[in-house]
Amino acid sequence: MKMVKMLAVAAAIVAMASGSAMATPSTQIWIPSTDAKDFKNIHIDIDNYARFSSQPDAGTNMYNVGLSAGVLPLENLKLEVGVDFLKQDIKAVDDHPFYFNAKLATPEGAFGIKELPALAVGGFNLSTVSSNLTQQNIVYGLVAKTLPVVGRLSVGGYNGAEKTLGKKTNTGVLASWDRSMPEISDKLWLAVDYMSGKNVNGEVSVGGSWTFSKQISLIVGAVFFNPFQSTVGGVFPGGKPTFTTQIDISLP
């Protein structure tokens, strides 16, 4: 019953915000991070990805609302699960708008081992519908370490469904840098992330977030799909770059 109520709240927020986007597991700008939500922490993401170009080959805009929660009552091992409602103005895709995600993670220094990096394994864009357009079923692994002054560096890899992402183009590397910026403000955070692969997800993203309160923050950034790779048939697989805004709401 609580889950139904939360979905209703999320839908209402989307209506007021007139659009949303991809709420995968706890992320950087585009790719997953090694962060995972604490037990009973409920999170709503309202994301919008708008193309910089209006040309016919630019690709569609994407709007998503996601609901996720921490479900494991342990300090050194966290599990979060979530569901996303994604619209892309493509009927064949929008007919099956629900996707699922899950992540199992350990924080840096877990189990009293100071040198231990953060670790995460999980999946996102998981679909129960057998469709060549929507069933990406991406699984991934990540390791991350925070270095003095530099910030946090993360690296890992992923594998998705061949029938959706393409044979030999369904795997790749995940990498990111992120850092809080207390020199400017404790509320400011910056990040750059990268997802390789000549498929619809391959990209480089840059952006930052501002924390308005303990419950609300806003990410603003840009996603450049496959900027360093050759095109397929003269078209970028993921389309032209997008401007993204991502509202994060933590409950309670």
N, C-alpha and C positions, 0 to 999 in steps of 0.2 A: 504494500500500500504506500509506503514511503517513497519507493521508486516511482510509482505512478504520479504521485504529487510532485516529485522533483522534475519529472518530464513535463508536466503541465506548467510548472514555473519557468522552465527553460523555454518552452514554446512561447509563453507570454513575453519573455524578454526579447526573443527574436522578433516578434511582431513589433515591439516598440522600437527596436534598433533597426528595423527594415532591412535586415540582412545579416548573415553570419558565414562562418567558414570551417576549415578543417581542424577539428579538435581531436587530435590523435593522443597517444599517451603524453605525459609531461614532455614538452619539447624545448628545443632552442627556438629558432624561427620556423624551420620546416621539419627538420629531422628530430627523432626522439633524443632525449637526454638520458643520463643515468639517474636523474632524480625520480623519486616515486613518492606518492602521497602517503601521509601518515594514516594510521588506523582511524576510521570514521571521518576522515577529512573528505568532504564532498566538494566537487569543483565543476563549475560551468564555464565553458569556453564559447565565445561568440566571435567567429572569424569571418573575415571578408577578404577575398583575393580579386582585385579588379585589374584588368589589363590596362597597360599604359597605351596600347594601340587599339583602335577600333576597326582595323583592317579585317577583312574576312578570314585571313589565315592566322589571326592573332590568338585564337582559342577563346573559350568561353570564360566568363567570370564564375567564381565559385563562392558559395555561401554555406556555412556550416554551423550547427550548434552541437556541442558535445557535452556529455555528462559522464563524470568519472569519480571514483571513490577509492580510498585506501581500505583494504579489507583484511589485513593481517596485523594482529596485535603484538608485533615484535619490534624491538628497537633496531636490531642489526640486519633484519631481513624484511623487506617491504613488498607488498603486492598491491597493485592497483588494477582495476578493471574499468572499462568504459564503453559507451555506445555513442556513435555519431550519426547525425542526420544531415546529409550532404546533398545540395542541389547544384547542378552545373548547366542548366538550360539545354540539356541533351536528353530527349525523351527516353531513349533506350537505357540511359544511365539513371535518370531520375525515377524510372519505374521501380528501382530497387535502391532507395536512398539510405538505408540503414547499414552501418558498418560497426565492427566491434574491435576492441583493442585490449591488450593485457600486458603487464610488465612486472617482472620479478627483479628486485634490485637490492644491492647492499651499498651503504654509504661509504665514503672514504674513512679509513681508520676503524672499520667495523671489527667487532669481536676483540677489541683492545689492541689490535695490530696497527700501530700508527702509520706504518709504511704502506698498508694495503690500499690500493686504488679503489675507486667506486666501480662496481660491476653491474651490468643489466642485461637481461635477455627478455625478449618479448615479441609481440606481433601487433600489426596494425593494418588497417584497410582489410580486415577480415570479413568475409561475406558468406552467408549461408546459402546464397543464391548461385546456382551454377550458370554463370554468365561470362562470356569472353570479354565483356567490357567492365564488369564490376568486381569480379572475384580475384583481387590482387594477392590476398593472403601473404603479406610480407612478414617474414620472421627476421630477427636481427639480434646481434650481440654488440655490446659496447663496453669499453673500459675508459675511465677518466681519472685524471690526477690534477690537483690544483697546485700550481707552482707560485712561489713568492713573486710578487710584482707582476709576473706574466699573466696570471689568471688560470682558468681551467682549460685543459686540453683533453679532447675526447677523440677516440678512434674506434672503428669497428667495421662490420660488414653486414650485408643483408642478402636475402634470397626471396624472390616472389614467384608467383604462378607464371609459367611459361606461356600459357594460352592467353594471358592478359597483357603481360609485359614484354613478351617476345622471346623466342628461343635464343639463347646466348646473350640476351640483353636484359635478363631478369635478375642479375646479381650485380653487386657493386660494393663500393666503399662508403662508409659514413665517417665524417670528420667534422670537428667544430672547435671553436674557441669562444669562451664567454667569460665575462668579468664584471663584477660590481664595480662602480666607479665612485668610491667614497671621497676621492680627491675633489670631485665636483658636487656630488650629492649622494647620500645613502639610499636615495630612492631610484637612482639611475643604474641601469644594467645594459651592457652591450654584448652583441654576439655576431659571429659569422659561422655559417655552417655549409657543408658540402655533401651532396649525394651523387655519386657517380652512376653511370649507366645510361645507355642510349634508349631510354624509355620515358614515359610521361612524368616520372618523378625526378629524373636527374636534374640537378640544379646547384646554384650557389645563392645563398641568402645573406643579407646584411640587415641589421636592425638593432633596436634597443627597446627597453621597456621603462616605464615610469610607474612607481608604486604610489597610488593615491591614499591607500589605507591598508590595514592588515587584510582586508577582504578583497580589494579591487586593485587591479593593475592593467595597464594598456601597453601592448607591444605594437610598434610601428616599424615597418621594414619593406624591403623589396626582394622579390624572388626572380632570379634569372635562370631560366630553364636551359640546361645543356649549353652553357655559353662557350665551353672550350672543346666541344665535340662536333664532328661533322654531322650534317643533317641527314635525315632519311627521306629520300625522294624530294629534296630541296625544302623540306619543312622541319622546323624544330619539333621534336616529339611532344614536348610539353607546352608548346606555343610560345608566344611573346611574353616578355617580363610582366610581372604583376606587382601592384602596390598592395600591401597587406596591413590590415588592422586586426588586432586580436585582443578582445576584452576577456580578462580572466577574473572570475568571481569565485571566492572561496566561501563555503558555508560550514558551520554557522559563522 
